[in-house]
Amino acid sequence: MEVYLNVIEFGNGIYGAQAASIHYFGKDVSKLTKEEAARLAVILPSPRRYKASQPGPYVARRTEWTLRQMRMWGNRLDYSSRTIPGEEE
């Protein structure tokens, strides 16, 4: 995941989460708020069409959905596991 986030295109000539953070929000990726991080994730299906810093209706709706998912799952996900919390193997 880390490699992917460091090379993915977030816009015309904007490669990697750090570059996207600086371009869209003017700050280091480690300083992003949860909402700003969610916006970057939401624009990934089409980063040349959607803008994280000026969200239209689609990005705003998807950002709210993403934030709800973040709150719901919190720290309950174990990315090293192949199972979903609450499900039997």
Residue pairs with C-beta under 8 A, 6 or more apart in sequence:
1 79
5 16
5 17
6 16
6 17
6 18
7 15
7 16
8 15
8 16
8 17
8 44
9 15
9 47
10 16
10 17
10 19
10 20
10 23
10 24
10 40
10 43
10 44
10 47
10 52
11 20
11 23
11 43
11 47
11 48
11 51
12 48
14 20
14 23
14 47
17 29
17 40
18 28
18 29
20 29
20 40
20 52
21 27
21 28
21 29
21 31
21 32
21 36
21 40
22 28
24 36
24 39
24 40
24 51
24 52
24 53
25 32
25 36
25 52
25 53
32 40
34 67
34 70
35 63
35 67
36 52
38 63
38 66
38 67
38 70
39 52
39 53
39 55
39 59
39 63
40 52
41 66
42 50
42 52
42 55
42 59
42 62
42 63
42 66
43 50
43 51
43 52
43 59
50 56
50 58
50 59
51 59
52 59
55 63
76 85
77 85
78 85
83 89
